[in-house]
Amino acid sequence: MGQRLSEIRGLGAELVSVAVTPIFAQQAFAASLEADFPLLSDWGGEVTRLFGVEYDSWKGHVGLAKRSVFVIDEGGVVRYRWVTDDASVQPDLDQLVAQLASMSVS
């Protein structure tokens, strides 16, 4: 991820992670990844609902977020959206980088 993060930042973008987990869990996860970007807690699910990525039910749990990626420009407009119902599927980072490059973010 380090090289990809540099690529993303080189295009003038910044990465932020949001998950429906409590703050202490986010802090532990960030430490385990040695993440140098913000990992934010959406414990109440407000962001998940606002972006329309909440599972109705996933493995018996309600209120969880689907794995998703958004590119939001400086004006707050969503320019790219990727969402999957399968939590084991990773986003296509080549596609994300191509989208950022096409936006001439830098």
Secondary structure, DSSP 8 states (H G I E B T S, - for coil): -HHHHHHHHHTT----EEESS-HHHHHHHHHHHT--S-EEE-TT-HHHHHTT-B-S-BTTBSS-B--EEEEE-TTS-EEEEEE-S-TT----HHHHHHHHHHHT--
